[in-house]
Amino acid sequence: MNIGISTGCFYPEKTKKSLIKVAESGAKYTEIFFNTDSELDENYVRELRKIADENKIKVLSIHPYTSAIETFMFFSKNDYKLADSIKYYEKYFRACQILGAKYVVIHGCYITAEYMTIKRYTNNLNLLSKKAREYGVYISQENVVRFKCGYSDNLLEFVKYADKDIKFVFDLKQAIRAKQDPYQVLDIMGKRISHIHISDSKGNENSLLPGRGTFNLKKLLSYAENRFNIDAALIEVYNENIDSSESLKNSLYFLID
């Protein structure tokens, strides 16, 4: 499996600086985590592409800085904002084109939005997916603890209604935080998984660098690769869990070996 590092590991650093740190780690695969609207300027995105190309890094996906407000953009009680929100996400789709990335990661709708059924949720998401496909890009739904798709029951319903073009990002730490069986979540997402966000865990800690916890990461990655032909996993931990650049490199090679 191809192992890389998300620029999200270095938040709140500017994205350009974060990508340079990914390059310094020796990783050859990444996800670009945008932090603000100005970073979506096409000239800025081209600078990111230049850094990636110079260091032979493949950008698999991008992560919008607007993830936290997608409920209000796409899944509110009133749909009048929906068209404007889809139009705004064209900035991300265009960034994907420049970077050579295939996926835009979304968090989706908060679990607390009881008015939003999964069927209505997927109806709106299908519209966003249709626009993404015009750019040659896929929407990739992530399982996140505070959001509807963080839970297996909702995921089972989601796959009934979501367009087949919609993919999944499996995030291990989020599955653990939501108290979901990681293997069950993997099985539900199946061959629609675009890539994996990987981290280690131990006790109440679930955003540890790989190799610093007790979770059998290599077993999970082998399962995902052999059962569903998933070929990419990106280390994604919170910045406070990285104590040095050397520790990040060690975690990368722990998974590669």
C-alpha positions in Angstrom: 0.0 0.0 0.0 1.2 3.5 -0.7 1.7 5.5 2.5 1.9 9.3 2.7 1.3 12.2 5.1 -1.6 14.7 5.1 -0.7 18.4 5.3 -3.4 18.5 8.0 -0.8 17.1 10.4 0.8 20.5 10.5 -2.3 22.6 11.0 -2.4 25.6 11.7 0.7 26.2 9.6 0.2 27.8 6.2 -0.5 25.1 3.6 2.5 25.8 1.5 4.8 25.4 4.5 2.9 22.2 5.5 3.5 20.7 2.1 7.2 21.5 2.4 7.3 19.6 5.7 5.6 16.7 4.0 8.4 16.8 1.4 11.0 16.9 4.1 9.6 13.8 5.7 10.2 11.8 2.5 6.5 11.1 1.9 5.5 10.7 -1.7 1.7 10.9 -1.2 -0.4 13.6 0.4 -3.8 15.2 1.0 -3.8 19.0 0.9 -5.7 20.5 3.8 -6.7 24.1 2.8 -6.9 26.6 5.7 -8.6 29.7 4.1 -10.1 31.1 1.0 -7.0 32.9 -0.2 -5.2 29.6 -0.5 -7.7 28.6 -3.2 -6.3 31.4 -5.5 -5.1 29.6 -8.6 -1.7 31.1 -8.5 -1.3 29.8 -4.9 -2.5 26.4 -5.9 0.0 26.3 -8.8 2.7 27.0 -6.3 1.6 24.0 -4.3 1.7 21.9 -7.5 5.2 23.1 -8.1 6.4 22.0 -4.7 4.7 18.7 -5.1 6.2 18.1 -8.6 9.7 19.1 -7.4 9.5 16.6 -4.6 7.7 13.9 -6.7 4.7 14.0 -4.4 1.3 12.8 -5.7 -1.6 14.8 -4.3 -4.4 12.3 -3.8 -7.1 14.6 -2.4 -7.9 17.9 -0.9 -9.7 18.8 2.3 -11.9 21.9 2.4 -11.4 24.4 5.2 -15.2 24.8 5.1 -15.8 21.2 6.4 -17.1 22.4 9.7 -19.9 24.5 8.1 -21.1 22.0 5.4 -24.2 21.4 7.4 -25.2 25.1 6.9 -24.0 25.2 3.3 -25.6 22.0 1.9 -27.8 20.5 4.5 -29.8 23.3 6.2 -33.5 23.4 6.7 -33.9 25.6 3.7 -32.2 24.7 0.4 -32.0 28.2 -0.9 -28.2 28.3 -0.1 -27.5 25.0 -1.8 -26.9 26.4 -5.3 -24.5 29.1 -4.0 -22.6 26.5 -1.9 -22.2 24.1 -4.8 -20.9 27.0 -6.9 -18.4 27.9 -4.1 -17.1 24.3 -4.0 -16.1 24.6 -7.7 -13.1 26.4 -6.3 -12.0 23.1 -4.7 -12.8 21.2 -7.8 -10.6 23.5 -9.8 -7.8 23.2 -7.2 -8.0 19.4 -7.7 -7.6 19.8 -11.4 -4.5 22.0 -10.9 -3.0 19.7 -8.3 -3.8 16.5 -10.2 -5.9 15.3 -7.3 -9.0 13.1 -7.7 -11.0 13.6 -4.5 -12.6 16.3 -2.4 -13.1 15.1 1.2 -16.3 16.2 2.9 -17.6 15.9 6.5 -21.2 16.4 5.5 -24.0 17.0 8.0 -23.9 17.2 11.8 -25.4 14.2 13.6 -27.5 16.7 15.6 -29.4 17.9 12.5 -32.4 15.6 13.1 -34.4 17.3 10.4 -32.0 16.0 7.7 -32.8 12.4 6.9 -30.2 10.3 5.2 -32.3 10.2 2.0 -32.5 14.0 1.8 -28.9 14.3 2.8 -27.8 12.1 -0.1 -30.1 13.9 -2.5 -28.3 17.1 -1.8 -24.9 15.4 -1.8 -25.7 13.8 -5.2 -26.1 17.3 -6.6 -22.6 18.3 -5.4 -21.2 15.1 -6.7 -22.7 15.8 -10.2 -20.9 19.1 -10.3 -17.6 17.6 -9.1 -17.8 15.0 -11.9 -17.9 17.9 -14.4 -14.4 18.7 -13.3 -13.2 15.1 -13.3 -13.3 15.0 -9.5 -15.0 12.7 -7.0 -16.7 13.6 -3.7 -15.3 11.4 -0.9 -17.4 11.2 2.3 -15.4 10.9 5.5 -16.6 9.2 8.7 -16.3 11.9 11.4 -17.6 11.5 15.0 -19.8 14.6 15.1 -21.4 14.0 11.7 -24.0 11.6 10.4 -21.6 9.4 8.4 -19.5 8.8 11.5 -21.9 5.9 12.4 -22.4 2.5 10.8 -26.2 2.6 10.8 -26.2 5.9 8.9 -23.6 4.6 6.5 -25.7 1.5 5.7 -28.5 3.8 4.7 -26.2 6.2 2.9 -25.0 3.6 0.5 -28.6 2.9 -0.6 -29.2 6.4 -1.8 -25.8 8.0 -2.7 -24.7 8.0 -6.3 -22.2 5.3 -7.1 -19.7 8.1 -8.0 -19.5 9.2 -4.3 -16.5 7.6 -2.6 -15.5 7.3 1.1 -12.5 8.3 3.2 -12.0 5.9 6.1 -10.6 7.6 9.1 -9.5 5.2 11.8 -9.3 7.7 14.7 -12.8 9.0 13.9 -14.2 5.4 14.0 -12.6 4.9 17.4 -13.9 8.2 18.7 -17.4 7.3 17.6 -17.0 3.9 19.3 -17.6 2.1 15.9 -16.0 -1.2 14.9 -13.3 -0.1 12.4 -13.6 -3.3 10.4 -17.4 -2.9 10.2 -17.0 0.6 8.9 -14.5 -0.6 6.4 -16.8 -3.4 5.2 -19.7 -0.9 4.7 -17.6 1.5 2.7 -16.0 -1.4 0.8 -14.6 -0.8 -2.7 -15.9 2.8 -2.7 -13.0 3.8 -0.3 -10.7 6.3 -2.1 -8.1 6.3 0.7 -7.5 5.9 4.4 -6.6 8.4 7.2 -4.4 6.4 9.5 -3.3 7.1 13.1 -2.5 4.9 16.2 -4.3 4.6 19.5 -3.8 3.6 23.1 -6.3 3.9 25.8 -8.1 7.2 25.5 -5.5 8.5 23.0 -6.5 8.0 19.4 -4.5 10.5 17.3 -1.0 9.0 17.9 1.7 8.6 15.3 1.8 5.1 13.9 3.9 2.9 16.0 3.3 4.8 19.2 0.0 3.0 20.1 -1.2 -0.5 20.4 -3.6 -0.7 17.4 -2.6 -3.3 14.8 -2.3 -0.9 11.9 -0.6 -3.2 9.5 -3.3 -5.8 10.0 -6.0 -3.2 9.2 -4.1 -1.9 6.2 -3.5 -5.4 4.9 -7.2 -6.2 5.3 -8.2 -3.0 3.4 -5.8 -3.7 0.6 -6.5 -7.4 0.1 -10.3 -7.3 0.6 -11.1 -4.0 -1.2 -8.0 -3.2 -3.3 -7.4 0.1 -1.4 -3.9 1.3 -2.3 -3.3 4.5 -0.3 -3.3 5.5 3.3 -2.2 8.9 4.7 -0.9 9.6 8.2 -3.2 12.2 9.7 -2.7 13.1 13.3 -3.1 16.4 15.2 -0.1 18.6 15.3 0.3 18.4 19.1 1.0 14.6 18.7 4.1 15.3 16.6 7.1 16.0 18.8 9.7 16.2 16.0 10.2 15.8 12.3 12.2 12.6 13.0 9.3 11.0 14.9 7.0 11.6 11.9 9.6 10.1 9.5 9.9 7.1 11.8 6.1 6.6 11.7 6.1 6.8 7.9 8.7 4.1 7.6 7.1 2.0 10.3 4.1 1.7 8.0 6.2 1.3 4.8 8.4 -1.5 6.1 
